[in-house]
Amino acid sequence: MRSLAFNFAYWVLSIGYGLAAALAALVPGRRPTSRVIRQYVRRMVQAMRLLAGIRIEVRGRERLPEGAYILASKHQSWGDGFATYDQFDDLAFVTGDHLEKFPLLGTVLRKLGAIVVNN
């Protein structure tokens, strides 16, 4: 039952926030799109916790350097992206070109400054 509830929430949140991000991408600047995506990520992490019982544990933040740095997660599941994006401000990220196949998502990725690689 939890899986069904989470799947429903995943699709509703993803479609709703995806459309909102696509509209925000039409506005000049990165900030409106970034705000929508940050809110989406927070809601997904909340759904992971409340509906799926997934608790996120972050270790080693105190060892991160000041200024810019590269953070590479193990990417053990699709949830790594949500968990990472939720923890850090002004995050640039690398993603596969498969995401550009979804309508309007390529525009959102460009607006967020994503580095899209051909995998």
C-alpha positions, 0 to 999 in steps of 0.5 A: 500500500505504501508503494502505491501511495508513493507512486501516486505522489511521485507522478502527481508531484513530478507532473505538477512541478514539471509543468510549473518548472517549464512555465518558470523557465520562460521567465528570464533568469535562473531563480524562478525555475530553481525555486520550483525545482527546489520546492519539488525536491523538498516535497519528494523528500517529504513523500519519501519519508512520510509515504515510503518510510525512507529516512535520509542520513547525510554524513561528512558535511563538516568536512566539505571545503569552503567555496566550490567543490565536486560532490559525487554520490554513489547513485545507488537509486533514483532518490540520490538526486533528490537527496543531494539537491535537497542538501545543497544550495546553488548546485550544478549537476551532471545528468544523462541526455535521456532526460531531454527526451521528456517534453519541456524538460530540456529547457528546464535543465538548461535553465538550471545550468545542468551539464547534459552528457551523452551516455 
